[in-house]
Amino acid sequence: MTPFAWMLLAAVLIGNTAGQLLLKAASIHADSVGEDGHWRALLTHPLLWLGLVIYVAEFLLWLAFLAVVPLWQGVMVACIDILLVMIGGRIFFAEQITPQRIGAISLIAVGVLMVGLGGQ
């Protein structure tokens, strides 16, 4: 991959991970206000809107990334996202990293790798 493709990939990974973590944070906040005001609290929380803006920007960066690398390669390296979100959930939300989750992510990574390497 070219340096430009690496920069796009880094931006995509950071953007997607940040977007998912921001949406999770907004959702947790909305849950704390109770059932009656859940949707109102969610829709008025700035982290929800920041997460959505980041997702739109990340989508455009993803399209740019796919324009400069083969599709099989783009999908293969983008599976790193799953790992980054899991680590972010652990750091920011104290979510557990269980052996089952590690096993599931490993199976996904192996499957994507097998498909990706078959595309060469």
MOZIGI-V264893 format. One record per pair of residues at least 12 apart in sequence whose C-alpha atoms are under 6 Angstrom apart, sorted by sequence separation. I is the first residue (numbers start at 0). J is the second residue. D is the distance in Angstrom with one decimal. If there is no record, write none. Layout:
i:I j:J d:D
i:I j:J d:D
This chain:
i:29 j:41 d:4.9
i:25 j:46 d:5.5
i:25 j:47 d:5.4
i:21 j:46 d:5.6
i:22 j:47 d:5.3
i:22 j:50 d:5.7
i:21 j:50 d:5.2
i:18 j:50 d:4.4
i:18 j:53 d:5.7
i:18 j:54 d:5.8
i:75 j:111 d:5.7
i:75 j:115 d:5.6
i:14 j:57 d:5.4
i:71 j:115 d:5.0
i:11 j:57 d:5.4
i:11 j:61 d:6.0
i:7 j:64 d:5.6
i:12 j:80 d:5.9
i:16 j:84 d:5.4
